[in-house]
């Protein structure tokens, strides 16, 4: 048996037993490698990186024709002979396997450097992935390199709209305890409701926990700001611990609870997580799926605010006693929430401001 302690990244991805473990994952191989990793914790990062690489290359090579692969392998062999002395060349069998992998990388556009960045052990998302892989096996990865958004279907039937330049990883089958995915970039999630199986979205900056809802997560690699925006349902948002330890999640501060038309924004410079309203709150969809027309005829303003709260799912704070004598006659259609509020406040000599994702109305009352 080879001494795996001396293996490099290249050695692992070319080793037959290692590749069998990744691609077949038999109980015997799984037991061997789990025990070996426990005895050699310093090799965990390179093993998991090689494991994910082998899994991705299998998917890539399935998309290549034999002619494409053979042509690219021949080109790589010629170029390699030009830059190396004969006594420096690898054995034919070993090089042939590596050349096939290199050909797949060249044709499909995978980047080993980007892959290594994704698995950098100092990033929280890499540590989370390592934990999940130990429970659920090799993760499946989808990267959107096109200019259009890409639809990704998850094992539980949930749907993800993956935007340009974004990447998502997830187990081929979720565990019974919870559903976990890893995101770099931006995606819109439409999650199947399963109260006993929470859905977790991990990024390097924020962690989002939901039961069943629709929301957007934006957390690109180099951005100084990360954001979670809720369209329907309710989500909990945590700052991702820099240590990457799940046990520290929410231990130092409570989760930020978001409801429709609310967003959480994280600033990397000061690690500040704040809740606010979205720039343009949207009406919650009615049973017919159409925007509502609101008609008021000498309607008490208090009732108008209650109606707007129900339509947009946003809390409006006001002094009901001061506004008791105020009435409104108006018809609202496609105006934004803030345009509606401007008209109401103009008619009642009031003002408003947004504080912590709530609207606060200031009024002197109506005569």
Secondary structure, DSSP 8 states (H G I E B T S, - for coil): ---GGG--HHHHHH-HHHHHHHHH--HHHHHHHHHHHHH-GGGHHHHHHHHHHHHHHHHHHTTS-HHHHHHHHHHHHHHHHHHS-GGG---HHHHHHHHHHHHHHHHHT--HHHHHHHT-TTSHHHHHHHHHHHHH-SEEEEE--SSS-EEEE-TTS-EEEE-TT-EEEEESS--SSEEEEEEEEEEEEE----TTSEEEEE-SSEEEEESS-EEEEEE-TT-SEEEEEEEESEEEEEE--TT--GGGTTTSS--EEEETTEEEEEETTTTEEEEEE-SS------TTSS---EEEEEEEHHHHHHHHHHHHT--EE--TTTTTT-EEEEEESS--HHHHHHHHHHHHTEEEEEETTEEEEEE----
